[in-house]
Amino acid sequence: MNTLEELYYGNIVPNEKCAKLNSEVTELLKLLNRNEEKLTVTFSEEQKITFEKYKDCNREISEICEKDAFLNGFRLGARIIIESVNQ
């Protein structure tokens, strides 16, 4: 099976491989979680709901940006291949 078929059948899932959890990212995630816990403990129930909605919107924005970055990278790679074949 070729790469396009593998992609079509779901055997290749590019978004599974997100940022590598190197030590810098791991530390930032820990800090993010600690700060969120400190912040939310002071929230009322209504504020917690609002904050969850905020995080959901932020997650959606990140997903859209990641998708666009993936598509732009794929297009750039395709242009490079086409140019190298045509020369």
N, CA, C and O atoms as a Maestro MAE file, in Angstrom:
{
 s_m_m2io_version
 :::
 2.0.0
}

f_m_ct {
 s_m_title
 :::
 protein
 m_atom[348] {
  # First column is atom index #
  i_m_mmod_type
  r_m_x_coord
  r_m_y_coord
  r_m_z_coord
  i_m_residue_number
  s_m_chain_name
  s_m_pdb_residue_name
  s_m_pdb_atom_name
  i_m_atomic_number
  :::
  1 25 0.850 -1.172 0.000 1 A "MET " " N  " 7
  2 3 0.000 0.000 0.000 1 A "MET " " CA " 6
  3 2 0.901 1.243 0.000 1 A "MET " " C  " 6
  4 15 1.907 1.289 0.709 1 A "MET " " O  " 8
  5 25 0.528 2.252 -0.805 2 A "ASN " " N  " 7
  6 3 1.347 3.462 -0.828 2 A "ASN " " CA " 6
  7 2 0.926 4.429 0.278 2 A "ASN " " C  " 6
  8 15 -0.063 4.204 0.976 2 A "ASN " " O  " 8
  9 25 1.677 5.482 0.419 3 A "THR " " N  " 7
  10 3 1.463 6.428 1.521 3 A "THR " " CA " 6
  11 2 0.078 7.061 1.471 3 A "THR " " C  " 6
  12 15 -0.565 7.214 2.509 3 A "THR " " O  " 8
  13 25 -0.392 7.430 0.283 4 A "LEU " " N  " 7
  14 3 -1.730 8.032 0.184 4 A "LEU " " CA " 6
  15 2 -2.815 7.049 0.605 4 A "LEU " " C  " 6
  16 15 -3.784 7.434 1.260 4 A "LEU " " O  " 8
  17 25 -2.658 5.784 0.232 5 A "GLU " " N  " 7
  18 3 -3.627 4.771 0.659 5 A "GLU " " CA " 6
  19 2 -3.569 4.570 2.170 5 A "GLU " " C  " 6
  20 15 -4.604 4.450 2.825 5 A "GLU " " O  " 8
  21 25 -2.375 4.533 2.712 6 A "GLU " " N  " 7
  22 3 -2.211 4.401 4.162 6 A "GLU " " CA " 6
  23 2 -2.904 5.555 4.887 6 A "GLU " " C  " 6
  24 15 -3.573 5.355 5.901 6 A "GLU " " O  " 8
  25 25 -2.733 6.764 4.348 7 A "LEU " " N  " 7
  26 3 -3.368 7.941 4.922 7 A "LEU " " CA " 6
  27 2 -4.886 7.831 4.808 7 A "LEU " " C  " 6
  28 15 -5.602 8.121 5.767 7 A "LEU " " O  " 8
  29 25 -5.380 7.414 3.644 8 A "TYR " " N  " 7
  30 3 -6.813 7.277 3.414 8 A "TYR " " CA " 6
  31 2 -7.453 6.269 4.381 8 A "TYR " " C  " 6
  32 15 -8.522 6.526 4.933 8 A "TYR " " O  " 8
  33 25 -6.809 5.154 4.574 9 A "TYR " " N  " 7
  34 3 -7.364 4.109 5.436 9 A "TYR " " CA " 6
  35 2 -7.112 4.352 6.930 9 A "TYR " " C  " 6
  36 15 -7.490 3.533 7.769 9 A "TYR " " O  " 8
  37 25 -6.488 5.452 7.247 10 A "GLY " " N  " 7
  38 3 -6.303 5.798 8.652 10 A "GLY " " CA " 6
  39 2 -5.124 5.118 9.316 10 A "GLY " " C  " 6
  40 15 -4.993 5.152 10.540 10 A "GLY " " O  " 8
  41 25 -4.263 4.500 8.519 11 A "ASN " " N  " 7
  42 3 -3.078 3.857 9.090 11 A "ASN " " CA " 6
  43 2 -1.995 4.871 9.435 11 A "ASN " " C  " 6
  44 15 -1.112 4.601 10.250 11 A "ASN " " O  " 8
  45 25 -2.071 6.031 8.811 12 A "ILE " " N  " 7
  46 3 -1.183 7.144 9.131 12 A "ILE " " CA " 6
  47 2 -2.065 8.264 9.666 12 A "ILE " " C  " 6
  48 15 -2.981 8.720 8.982 12 A "ILE " " O  " 8
  49 25 -1.792 8.702 10.876 13 A "VAL " " N  " 7
  50 3 -2.581 9.768 11.491 13 A "VAL " " CA " 6
  51 2 -1.610 10.870 11.923 13 A "VAL " " C  " 6
  52 15 -1.054 10.822 13.020 13 A "VAL " " O  " 8
  53 25 -1.408 11.873 11.042 14 A "PRO " " N  " 7
  54 3 -0.391 12.892 11.322 14 A "PRO " " CA " 6
  55 2 -0.604 13.638 12.630 14 A "PRO " " C  " 6
  56 15 0.368 13.987 13.300 14 A "PRO " " O  " 8
  57 25 -1.843 13.889 13.007 15 A "ASN " " N  " 7
  58 3 -2.070 14.681 14.215 15 A "ASN " " CA " 6
  59 2 -1.854 13.897 15.499 15 A "ASN " " C  " 6
  60 15 -1.951 14.469 16.585 15 A "ASN " " O  " 8
  61 25 -1.561 12.596 15.407 16 A "GLU " " N  " 7
  62 3 -1.221 11.824 16.604 16 A "GLU " " CA " 6
  63 2 0.133 12.238 17.155 16 A "GLU " " C  " 6
  64 15 0.373 12.165 18.360 16 A "GLU " " O  " 8
  65 25 1.002 12.665 16.277 17 A "LYS " " N  " 7
  66 3 2.354 13.033 16.685 17 A "LYS " " CA " 6
  67 2 2.412 14.539 16.884 17 A "LYS " " C  " 6
  68 15 2.896 15.273 16.022 17 A "LYS " " O  " 8
  69 25 1.921 14.987 18.015 18 A "CYS " " N  " 7
  70 3 1.988 16.414 18.306 18 A "CYS " " CA " 6
  71 2 3.362 16.725 18.884 18 A "CYS " " C  " 6
  72 15 4.278 15.908 18.796 18 A "CYS " " O  " 8
  73 25 3.497 17.875 19.459 19 A "ALA " " N  " 7
  74 3 4.802 18.309 19.973 19 A "ALA " " CA " 6
  75 2 5.427 17.246 20.866 19 A "ALA " " C  " 6
  76 15 4.754 16.626 21.689 19 A "ALA " " O  " 8
  77 25 6.698 17.057 20.689 20 A "LYS " " N  " 7
  78 3 7.414 16.108 21.536 20 A "LYS " " CA " 6
  79 2 7.455 16.647 22.949 20 A "LYS " " C  " 6
  80 15 7.705 17.832 23.172 20 A "LYS " " O  " 8
  81 25 7.211 15.779 23.882 21 A "LEU " " N  " 7
  82 3 7.199 16.198 25.277 21 A "LEU " " CA " 6
  83 2 8.615 16.188 25.832 21 A "LEU " " C  " 6
  84 15 8.976 15.363 26.671 21 A "LEU " " O  " 8
  85 25 9.401 17.128 25.335 22 A "ASN " " N  " 7
  86 3 10.749 17.256 25.878 22 A "ASN " " CA " 6
  87 2 10.657 17.902 27.251 22 A "ASN " " C  " 6
  88 15 9.569 18.252 27.708 22 A "ASN " " O  " 8
  89 25 11.784 18.056 27.898 23 A "SER " " N  " 7
  90 3 11.776 18.547 29.274 23 A "SER " " CA " 6
  91 2 11.201 19.958 29.378 23 A "SER " " C  " 6
  92 15 10.531 20.280 30.359 23 A "SER " " O  " 8
  93 25 11.455 20.795 28.382 24 A "GLU " " N  " 7
  94 3 10.930 22.163 28.413 24 A "GLU " " CA " 6
  95 2 9.400 22.166 28.351 24 A "GLU " " C  " 6
  96 15 8.749 22.876 29.119 24 A "GLU " " O  " 8
  97 25 8.833 21.383 27.451 25 A "VAL " " N  " 7
  98 3 7.377 21.312 27.320 25 A "VAL " " CA " 6
  99 2 6.765 20.665 28.560 25 A "VAL " " C  " 6
  100 15 5.726 21.115 29.044 25 A "VAL " " O  " 8
  101 25 7.391 19.628 29.068 26 A "THR " " N  " 7
  102 3 6.886 18.955 30.264 26 A "THR " " CA " 6
  103 2 6.835 19.910 31.443 26 A "THR " " C  " 6
  104 15 5.850 19.936 32.181 26 A "THR " " O  " 8
  105 25 7.885 20.692 31.625 27 A "GLU " " N  " 7
  106 3 7.907 21.665 32.722 27 A "GLU " " CA " 6
  107 2 6.838 22.733 32.545 27 A "GLU " " C  " 6
  108 15 6.199 23.142 33.515 27 A "GLU " " O  " 8
  109 25 6.642 23.186 31.315 28 A "LEU " " N  " 7
  110 3 5.609 24.190 31.059 28 A "LEU " " CA " 6
  111 2 4.213 23.628 31.336 28 A "LEU " " C  " 6
  112 15 3.352 24.333 31.862 28 A "LEU " " O  " 8
  113 25 3.992 22.374 30.988 29 A "LEU " " N  " 7
  114 3 2.700 21.746 31.272 29 A "LEU " " CA " 6
  115 2 2.453 21.628 32.772 29 A "LEU " " C  " 6
  116 15 1.341 21.861 33.246 29 A "LEU " " O  " 8
  117 25 3.492 21.267 33.512 30 A "LYS " " N  " 7
  118 3 3.364 21.188 34.973 30 A "LYS " " CA " 6
  119 2 3.029 22.560 35.560 30 A "LYS " " C  " 6
  120 15 2.158 22.682 36.421 30 A "LYS " " O  " 8
  121 25 3.727 23.582 35.088 31 A "LEU " " N  " 7
  122 3 3.481 24.944 35.554 31 A "LEU " " CA " 6
  123 2 2.067 25.401 35.202 31 A "LEU " " C  " 6
  124 15 1.381 26.012 36.021 31 A "LEU " " O  " 8
  125 25 1.648 25.106 34.001 32 A "LEU " " N  " 7
  126 3 0.296 25.444 33.564 32 A "LEU " " CA " 6
  127 2 -0.745 24.800 34.476 32 A "LEU " " C  " 6
  128 15 -1.692 25.459 34.906 32 A "LEU " " O  " 8
  129 25 -0.571 23.527 34.766 33 A "ASN " " N  " 7
  130 3 -1.515 22.812 35.633 33 A "ASN " " CA " 6
  131 2 -1.513 23.359 37.055 33 A "ASN " " C  " 6
  132 15 -2.572 23.527 37.660 33 A "ASN " " O  " 8
  133 25 -0.332 23.635 37.584 34 A "ARG " " N  " 7
  134 3 -0.260 24.203 38.942 34 A "ARG " " CA " 6
  135 2 -0.977 25.553 39.010 34 A "ARG " " C  " 6
  136 15 -1.744 25.810 39.937 34 A "ARG " " O  " 8
  137 25 -0.722 26.405 38.027 35 A "ASN " " N  " 7
  138 3 -1.342 27.722 38.021 35 A "ASN " " CA " 6
  139 2 -2.854 27.635 37.827 35 A "ASN " " C  " 6
  140 15 -3.607 28.405 38.423 35 A "ASN " " O  " 8
  141 25 -3.289 26.701 36.997 36 A "GLU " " N  " 7
  142 3 -4.734 26.527 36.805 36 A "GLU " " CA " 6
  143 2 -5.401 26.066 38.102 36 A "GLU " " C  " 6
  144 15 -6.478 26.545 38.457 36 A "GLU " " O  " 8
  145 25 -4.760 25.140 38.800 37 A "GLU " " N  " 7
  146 3 -5.315 24.672 40.075 37 A "GLU " " CA " 6
  147 2 -5.407 25.806 41.091 37 A "GLU " " C  " 6
  148 15 -6.414 25.939 41.788 37 A "GLU " " O  " 8
  149 25 -4.355 26.625 41.177 38 A "LYS " " N  " 7
  150 3 -4.368 27.758 42.099 38 A "LYS " " CA " 6
  151 2 -5.462 28.754 41.741 38 A "LYS " " C  " 6
  152 15 -6.113 29.320 42.619 38 A "LYS " " O  " 8
  153 25 -5.654 28.958 40.468 39 A "LEU " " N  " 7
  154 3 -6.635 29.930 39.998 39 A "LEU " " CA " 6
  155 2 -8.062 29.428 40.218 39 A "LEU " " C  " 6
  156 15 -8.900 30.154 40.753 39 A "LEU " " O  " 8
  157 25 -8.335 28.201 39.812 40 A "THR " " N  " 7
  158 3 -9.712 27.709 39.852 40 A "THR " " CA " 6
  159 2 -10.226 27.459 41.259 40 A "THR " " C  " 6
  160 15 -11.439 27.444 41.471 40 A "THR " " O  " 8
  161 25 -9.347 27.264 42.216 41 A "VAL " " N  " 7
  162 3 -9.792 27.039 43.590 41 A "VAL " " CA " 6
  163 2 -10.517 28.278 44.134 41 A "VAL " " C  " 6
  164 15 -11.327 28.176 45.055 41 A "VAL " " O  " 8
  165 25 -10.222 29.426 43.563 42 A "THR " " N  " 7
  166 3 -10.855 30.674 44.025 42 A "THR " " CA " 6
  167 2 -12.136 30.996 43.259 42 A "THR " " C  " 6
  168 15 -12.826 31.958 43.595 42 A "THR " " O  " 8
  169 25 -12.464 30.206 42.235 43 A "PHE " " N  " 7
  170 3 -13.614 30.499 41.378 43 A "PHE " " CA " 6
  171 2 -14.933 30.050 41.990 43 A "PHE " " C  " 6
  172 15 -14.997 29.068 42.729 43 A "PHE " " O  " 8
  173 25 -15.976 30.792 41.663 44 A "SER " " N  " 7
  174 3 -17.341 30.344 41.951 44 A "SER " " CA " 6
  175 2 -17.702 29.317 40.874 44 A "SER " " C  " 6
  176 15 -16.958 29.146 39.909 44 A "SER " " O  " 8
  177 25 -18.820 28.646 41.031 45 A "GLU " " N  " 7
  178 3 -19.242 27.651 40.032 45 A "GLU " " CA " 6
  179 2 -19.448 28.313 38.672 45 A "GLU " " C  " 6
  180 15 -19.071 27.750 37.644 45 A "GLU " " O  " 8
  181 25 -20.038 29.490 38.661 46 A "GLU " " N  " 7
  182 3 -20.269 30.207 37.401 46 A "GLU " " CA " 6
  183 2 -18.945 30.576 36.732 46 A "GLU " " C  " 6
  184 15 -18.820 30.481 35.511 46 A "GLU " " O  " 8
  185 25 -17.970 30.991 37.516 47 A "GLN " " N  " 7
  186 3 -16.653 31.324 36.976 47 A "GLN " " CA " 6
  187 2 -15.945 30.078 36.436 47 A "GLN " " C  " 6
  188 15 -15.243 30.149 35.427 47 A "GLN " " O  " 8
  189 25 -16.131 28.941 37.105 48 A "LYS " " N  " 7
  190 3 -15.536 27.693 36.620 48 A "LYS " " CA " 6
  191 2 -16.112 27.319 35.259 48 A "LYS " " C  " 6
  192 15 -15.379 26.896 34.365 48 A "LYS " " O  " 8
  193 25 -17.426 27.476 35.103 49 A "ILE " " N  " 7
  194 3 -18.075 27.175 33.823 49 A "ILE " " CA " 6
  195 2 -17.553 28.104 32.735 49 A "ILE " " C  " 6
  196 15 -17.258 27.666 31.623 49 A "ILE " " O  " 8
  197 25 -17.440 29.389 33.062 50 A "THR " " N  " 7
  198 3 -16.931 30.359 32.102 50 A "THR " " CA " 6
  199 2 -15.488 30.045 31.721 50 A "THR " " C  " 6
  200 15 -15.113 30.154 30.554 50 A "THR " " O  " 8
  201 25 -14.686 29.659 32.698 51 A "PHE " " N  " 7
  202 3 -13.288 29.327 32.426 51 A "PHE " " CA " 6
  203 2 -13.182 28.078 31.550 51 A "PHE " " C  " 6
  204 15 -12.326 28.016 30.668 51 A "PHE " " O  " 8
  205 25 -14.030 27.095 31.781 52 A "GLU " " N  " 7
  206 3 -14.041 25.891 30.926 52 A "GLU " " CA " 6
  207 2 -14.393 26.258 29.492 52 A "GLU " " C  " 6
  208 15 -13.794 25.733 28.554 52 A "GLU " " O  " 8
  209 25 -15.356 27.151 29.315 53 A "LYS " " N  " 7
  210 3 -15.724 27.609 27.970 53 A "LYS " " CA " 6
  211 2 -14.554 28.334 27.323 53 A "LYS " " C  " 6
  212 15 -14.292 28.167 26.132 53 A "LYS " " O  " 8
  213 25 -13.855 29.137 28.113 54 A "TYR " " N  " 7
  214 3 -12.671 29.841 27.633 54 A "TYR " " CA " 6
  215 2 -11.618 28.841 27.145 54 A "TYR " " C  " 6
  216 15 -11.055 29.006 26.063 54 A "TYR " " O  " 8
  217 25 -11.355 27.801 27.948 55 A "LYS " " N  " 7
  218 3 -10.358 26.799 27.572 55 A "LYS " " CA " 6
  219 2 -10.787 26.041 26.322 55 A "LYS " " C  " 6
  220 15 -9.954 25.712 25.478 55 A "LYS " " O  " 8
  221 25 -12.096 25.760 26.199 56 A "ASP " " N  " 7
  222 3 -12.597 25.073 25.002 56 A "ASP " " CA " 6
  223 2 -12.356 25.914 23.744 56 A "ASP " " C  " 6
  224 15 -11.917 25.393 22.719 56 A "ASP " " O  " 8
  225 25 -12.645 27.212 23.830 57 A "CYS " " N  " 7
  226 3 -12.406 28.111 22.693 57 A "CYS " " CA " 6
  227 2 -10.918 28.178 22.368 57 A "CYS " " C  " 6
  228 15 -10.534 28.153 21.199 57 A "CYS " " O  " 8
  229 25 -10.095 28.262 23.382 58 A "ASN " " N  " 7
  230 3 -8.652 28.317 23.187 58 A "ASN " " CA " 6
  231 2 -8.154 27.030 22.521 58 A "ASN " " C  " 6
  232 15 -7.288 27.078 21.647 58 A "ASN " " O  " 8
  233 25 -8.695 25.896 22.928 59 A "ARG " " N  " 7
  234 3 -8.321 24.605 22.343 59 A "ARG " " CA " 6
  235 2 -8.728 24.559 20.864 59 A "ARG " " C  " 6
  236 15 -7.971 24.070 20.025 59 A "ARG " " O  " 8
  237 25 -9.923 25.067 20.550 60 A "GLU " " N  " 7
  238 3 -10.379 25.095 19.157 60 A "GLU " " CA " 6
  239 2 -9.473 25.961 18.294 60 A "GLU " " C  " 6
  240 15 -9.126 25.587 17.174 60 A "GLU " " O  " 8
  241 25 -9.089 27.127 18.826 61 A "ILE " " N  " 7
  242 3 -8.185 28.013 18.092 61 A "ILE " " CA " 6
  243 2 -6.858 27.304 17.835 61 A "ILE " " C  " 6
  244 15 -6.315 27.387 16.733 61 A "ILE " " O  " 8
  245 25 -6.338 26.615 18.832 62 A "SER " " N  " 7
  246 3 -5.073 25.883 18.670 62 A "SER " " CA " 6
  247 2 -5.199 24.801 17.610 62 A "SER " " C  " 6
  248 15 -4.288 24.618 16.802 62 A "SER " " O  " 8
  249 25 -6.317 24.079 17.604 63 A "GLU " " N  " 7
  250 3 -6.527 23.025 16.618 63 A "GLU " " CA " 6
  251 2 -6.582 23.593 15.202 63 A "GLU " " C  " 6
  252 15 -6.033 23.004 14.271 63 A "GLU " " O  " 8
  253 25 -7.247 24.736 15.042 64 A "ILE " " N  " 7
  254 3 -7.327 25.374 13.730 64 A "ILE " " CA " 6
  255 2 -5.939 25.813 13.276 64 A "ILE " " C  " 6
  256 15 -5.569 25.607 12.120 64 A "ILE " " O  " 8
  257 25 -5.177 26.413 14.172 65 A "CYS " " N  " 7
  258 3 -3.817 26.861 13.835 65 A "CYS " " CA " 6
  259 2 -2.912 25.682 13.499 65 A "CYS " " C  " 6
  260 15 -2.115 25.760 12.564 65 A "CYS " " O  " 8
  261 25 -3.028 24.592 14.251 66 A "GLU " " N  " 7
  262 3 -2.212 23.404 13.980 66 A "GLU " " CA " 6
  263 2 -2.563 22.804 12.625 66 A "GLU " " C  " 6
  264 15 -1.679 22.391 11.875 66 A "GLU " " O  " 8
  265 25 -3.858 22.757 12.312 67 A "LYS " " N  " 7
  266 3 -4.292 22.233 11.013 67 A "LYS " " CA " 6
  267 2 -3.745 23.094 9.892 67 A "LYS " " C  " 6
  268 15 -3.224 22.572 8.906 67 A "LYS " " O  " 8
  269 25 -3.856 24.412 10.031 68 A "ASP " " N  " 7
  270 3 -3.348 25.312 9.005 68 A "ASP " " CA " 6
  271 2 -1.841 25.170 8.831 68 A "ASP " " C  " 6
  272 15 -1.346 25.175 7.704 68 A "ASP " " O  " 8
  273 25 -1.114 25.046 9.926 69 A "ALA " " N  " 7
  274 3 0.336 24.864 9.846 69 A "ALA " " CA " 6
  275 2 0.677 23.559 9.138 69 A "ALA " " C  " 6
  276 15 1.610 23.512 8.336 69 A "ALA " " O  " 8
  277 25 -0.074 22.497 9.428 70 A "PHE " " N  " 7
  278 3 0.146 21.209 8.764 70 A "PHE " " CA " 6
  279 2 -0.094 21.341 7.270 70 A "PHE " " C  " 6
  280 15 0.728 20.904 6.464 70 A "PHE " " O  " 8
  281 25 -1.230 21.950 6.893 71 A "LEU " " N  " 7
  282 3 -1.556 22.097 5.472 71 A "LEU " " CA " 6
  283 2 -0.525 22.957 4.750 71 A "LEU " " C  " 6
  284 15 -0.114 22.633 3.636 71 A "LEU " " O  " 8
  285 25 -0.108 24.045 5.379 72 A "ASN " " N  " 7
  286 3 0.902 24.903 4.760 72 A "ASN " " CA " 6
  287 2 2.222 24.169 4.580 72 A "ASN " " C  " 6
  288 15 2.878 24.314 3.548 72 A "ASN " " O  " 8
  289 25 2.615 23.385 5.573 73 A "GLY " " N  " 7
  290 3 3.840 22.598 5.466 73 A "GLY " " CA " 6
  291 2 3.747 21.548 4.374 73 A "GLY " " C  " 6
  292 15 4.702 21.325 3.630 73 A "GLY " " O  " 8
  293 25 2.596 20.908 4.281 74 A "PHE " " N  " 7
  294 3 2.388 19.893 3.243 74 A "PHE " " CA " 6
  295 2 2.454 20.534 1.861 74 A "PHE " " C  " 6
  296 15 3.091 20.002 0.951 74 A "PHE " " O  " 8
  297 25 1.793 21.676 1.711 75 A "ARG " " N  " 7
  298 3 1.805 22.374 0.416 75 A "ARG " " CA " 6
  299 2 3.218 22.804 0.033 75 A "ARG " " C  " 6
  300 15 3.623 22.674 -1.122 75 A "ARG " " O  " 8
  301 25 3.962 23.315 1.008 76 A "LEU " " N  " 7
  302 3 5.335 23.730 0.744 76 A "LEU " " CA " 6
  303 2 6.170 22.531 0.298 76 A "LEU " " C  " 6
  304 15 6.930 22.624 -0.666 76 A "LEU " " O  " 8
  305 25 6.031 21.421 0.992 77 A "GLY " " N  " 7
  306 3 6.768 20.214 0.608 77 A "GLY " " CA " 6
  307 2 6.407 19.763 -0.795 77 A "GLY " " C  " 6
  308 15 7.277 19.366 -1.570 77 A "GLY " " O  " 8
  309 25 5.113 19.827 -1.124 78 A "ALA " " N  " 7
  310 3 4.674 19.435 -2.464 78 A "ALA " " CA " 6
  311 2 5.261 20.366 -3.525 78 A "ALA " " C  " 6
  312 15 5.685 19.907 -4.586 78 A "ALA " " O  " 8
  313 25 5.287 21.672 -3.244 79 A "ARG " " N  " 7
  314 3 5.868 22.629 -4.206 79 A "ARG " " CA " 6
  315 2 7.352 22.354 -4.413 79 A "ARG " " C  " 6
  316 15 7.854 22.428 -5.535 79 A "ARG " " O  " 8
  317 25 8.052 22.037 -3.324 80 A "ILE " " N  " 7
  318 3 9.476 21.738 -3.432 80 A "ILE " " CA " 6
  319 2 9.697 20.502 -4.296 80 A "ILE " " C  " 6
  320 15 10.599 20.481 -5.134 80 A "ILE " " O  " 8
  321 25 8.888 19.486 -4.098 81 A "ILE " " N  " 7
  322 3 9.015 18.253 -4.899 81 A "ILE " " CA " 6
  323 2 8.722 18.545 -6.360 81 A "ILE " " C  " 6
  324 15 9.457 18.099 -7.241 81 A "ILE " " O  " 8
  325 25 7.656 19.289 -6.625 82 A "ILE " " N  " 7
  326 3 7.289 19.612 -8.016 82 A "ILE " " CA " 6
  327 2 8.411 20.406 -8.693 82 A "ILE " " C  " 6
  328 15 8.778 20.119 -9.833 82 A "ILE " " O  " 8
  329 25 8.948 21.397 -7.992 83 A "GLU " " N  " 7
  330 3 10.028 22.202 -8.549 83 A "GLU " " CA " 6
  331 2 11.274 21.357 -8.815 83 A "GLU " " C  " 6
  332 15 11.951 21.544 -9.826 83 A "GLU " " O  " 8
  333 25 11.570 20.437 -7.914 84 A "SER " " N  " 7
  334 3 12.783 19.621 -8.102 84 A "SER " " CA " 6
  335 2 12.616 18.637 -9.257 84 A "SER " " C  " 6
  336 15 13.598 18.284 -9.910 84 A "SER " " O  " 8
  337 25 11.402 18.194 -9.515 85 A "VAL " " N  " 7
  338 3 11.150 17.267 -10.621 85 A "VAL " " CA " 6
  339 2 11.171 18.009 -11.950 85 A "VAL " " C  " 6
  340 15 11.602 17.455 -12.961 85 A "VAL " " O  " 8
  341 25 10.713 19.243 -11.960 86 A "ASN " " N  " 7
  342 3 10.609 20.025 -13.198 86 A "ASN " " CA " 6
  343 2 11.919 20.664 -13.625 86 A "ASN " " C  " 6
  344 15 11.970 21.266 -14.698 86 A "ASN " " O  " 8
  345 25 12.972 20.562 -12.843 87 A "GLN " " N  " 7
  346 3 14.223 21.206 -13.234 87 A "GLN " " CA " 6
  347 2 15.187 20.242 -13.857 87 A "GLN " " C  " 6
  348 15 16.290 20.633 -14.241 87 A "GLN " " O  " 8
  :::
 }
 m_bond[347] {
  # First column is bond index #
  i_m_from
  i_m_to
  i_m_order
  :::
  1 1 2 1
  2 2 3 1
  3 3 4 2
  4 3 5 1
  5 5 6 1
  6 6 7 1
  7 7 8 2
  8 7 9 1
  9 9 10 1
  10 10 11 1
  11 11 12 2
  12 11 13 1
  13 13 14 1
  14 14 15 1
  15 15 16 2
  16 15 17 1
  17 17 18 1
  18 18 19 1
  19 19 20 2
  20 19 21 1
  21 21 22 1
  22 22 23 1
  23 23 24 2
  24 23 25 1
  25 25 26 1
  26 26 27 1
  27 27 28 2
  28 27 29 1
  29 29 30 1
  30 30 31 1
  31 31 32 2
  32 31 33 1
  33 33 34 1
  34 34 35 1
  35 35 36 2
  36 35 37 1
  37 37 38 1
  38 38 39 1
  39 39 40 2
  40 39 41 1
  41 41 42 1
  42 42 43 1
  43 43 44 2
  44 43 45 1
  45 45 46 1
  46 46 47 1
  47 47 48 2
  48 47 49 1
  49 49 50 1
  50 50 51 1
  51 51 52 2
  52 51 53 1
  53 53 54 1
  54 54 55 1
  55 55 56 2
  56 55 57 1
  57 57 58 1
  58 58 59 1
  59 59 60 2
  60 59 61 1
  61 61 62 1
  62 62 63 1
  63 63 64 2
  64 63 65 1
  65 65 66 1
  66 66 67 1
  67 67 68 2
  68 67 69 1
  69 69 70 1
  70 70 71 1
  71 71 72 2
  72 71 73 1
  73 73 74 1
  74 74 75 1
  75 75 76 2
  76 75 77 1
  77 77 78 1
  78 78 79 1
  79 79 80 2
  80 79 81 1
  81 81 82 1
  82 82 83 1
  83 83 84 2
  84 83 85 1
  85 85 86 1
  86 86 87 1
  87 87 88 2
  88 87 89 1
  89 89 90 1
  90 90 91 1
  91 91 92 2
  92 91 93 1
  93 93 94 1
  94 94 95 1
  95 95 96 2
  96 95 97 1
  97 97 98 1
  98 98 99 1
  99 99 100 2
  100 99 101 1
  101 101 102 1
  102 102 103 1
  103 103 104 2
  104 103 105 1
  105 105 106 1
  106 106 107 1
  107 107 108 2
  108 107 109 1
  109 109 110 1
  110 110 111 1
  111 111 112 2
  112 111 113 1
  113 113 114 1
  114 114 115 1
  115 115 116 2
  116 115 117 1
  117 117 118 1
  118 118 119 1
  119 119 120 2
  120 119 121 1
  121 121 122 1
  122 122 123 1
  123 123 124 2
  124 123 125 1
  125 125 126 1
  126 126 127 1
  127 127 128 2
  128 127 129 1
  129 129 130 1
  130 130 131 1
  131 131 132 2
  132 131 133 1
  133 133 134 1
  134 134 135 1
  135 135 136 2
  136 135 137 1
  137 137 138 1
  138 138 139 1
  139 139 140 2
  140 139 141 1
  141 141 142 1
  142 142 143 1
  143 143 144 2
  144 143 145 1
  145 145 146 1
  146 146 147 1
  147 147 148 2
  148 147 149 1
  149 149 150 1
  150 150 151 1
  151 151 152 2
  152 151 153 1
  153 153 154 1
  154 154 155 1
  155 155 156 2
  156 155 157 1
  157 157 158 1
  158 158 159 1
  159 159 160 2
  160 159 161 1
  161 161 162 1
  162 162 163 1
  163 163 164 2
  164 163 165 1
  165 165 166 1
  166 166 167 1
  167 167 168 2
  168 167 169 1
  169 169 170 1
  170 170 171 1
  171 171 172 2
  172 171 173 1
  173 173 174 1
  174 174 175 1
  175 175 176 2
  176 175 177 1
  177 177 178 1
  178 178 179 1
  179 179 180 2
  180 179 181 1
  181 181 182 1
  182 182 183 1
  183 183 184 2
  184 183 185 1
  185 185 186 1
  186 186 187 1
  187 187 188 2
  188 187 189 1
  189 189 190 1
  190 190 191 1
  191 191 192 2
  192 191 193 1
  193 193 194 1
  194 194 195 1
  195 195 196 2
  196 195 197 1
  197 197 198 1
  198 198 199 1
  199 199 200 2
  200 199 201 1
  201 201 202 1
  202 202 203 1
  203 203 204 2
  204 203 205 1
  205 205 206 1
  206 206 207 1
  207 207 208 2
  208 207 209 1
  209 209 210 1
  210 210 211 1
  211 211 212 2
  212 211 213 1
  213 213 214 1
  214 214 215 1
  215 215 216 2
  216 215 217 1
  217 217 218 1
  218 218 219 1
  219 219 220 2
  220 219 221 1
  221 221 222 1
  222 222 223 1
  223 223 224 2
  224 223 225 1
  225 225 226 1
  226 226 227 1
  227 227 228 2
  228 227 229 1
  229 229 230 1
  230 230 231 1
  231 231 232 2
  232 231 233 1
  233 233 234 1
  234 234 235 1
  235 235 236 2
  236 235 237 1
  237 237 238 1
  238 238 239 1
  239 239 240 2
  240 239 241 1
  241 241 242 1
  242 242 243 1
  243 243 244 2
  244 243 245 1
  245 245 246 1
  246 246 247 1
  247 247 248 2
  248 247 249 1
  249 249 250 1
  250 250 251 1
  251 251 252 2
  252 251 253 1
  253 253 254 1
  254 254 255 1
  255 255 256 2
  256 255 257 1
  257 257 258 1
  258 258 259 1
  259 259 260 2
  260 259 261 1
  261 261 262 1
  262 262 263 1
  263 263 264 2
  264 263 265 1
  265 265 266 1
  266 266 267 1
  267 267 268 2
  268 267 269 1
  269 269 270 1
  270 270 271 1
  271 271 272 2
  272 271 273 1
  273 273 274 1
  274 274 275 1
  275 275 276 2
  276 275 277 1
  277 277 278 1
  278 278 279 1
  279 279 280 2
  280 279 281 1
  281 281 282 1
  282 282 283 1
  283 283 284 2
  284 283 285 1
  285 285 286 1
  286 286 287 1
  287 287 288 2
  288 287 289 1
  289 289 290 1
  290 290 291 1
  291 291 292 2
  292 291 293 1
  293 293 294 1
  294 294 295 1
  295 295 296 2
  296 295 297 1
  297 297 298 1
  298 298 299 1
  299 299 300 2
  300 299 301 1
  301 301 302 1
  302 302 303 1
  303 303 304 2
  304 303 305 1
  305 305 306 1
  306 306 307 1
  307 307 308 2
  308 307 309 1
  309 309 310 1
  310 310 311 1
  311 311 312 2
  312 311 313 1
  313 313 314 1
  314 314 315 1
  315 315 316 2
  316 315 317 1
  317 317 318 1
  318 318 319 1
  319 319 320 2
  320 319 321 1
  321 321 322 1
  322 322 323 1
  323 323 324 2
  324 323 325 1
  325 325 326 1
  326 326 327 1
  327 327 328 2
  328 327 329 1
  329 329 330 1
  330 330 331 1
  331 331 332 2
  332 331 333 1
  333 333 334 1
  334 334 335 1
  335 335 336 2
  336 335 337 1
  337 337 338 1
  338 338 339 1
  339 339 340 2
  340 339 341 1
  341 341 342 1
  342 342 343 1
  343 343 344 2
  344 343 345 1
  345 345 346 1
  346 346 347 1
  347 347 348 2
  :::
 }
}
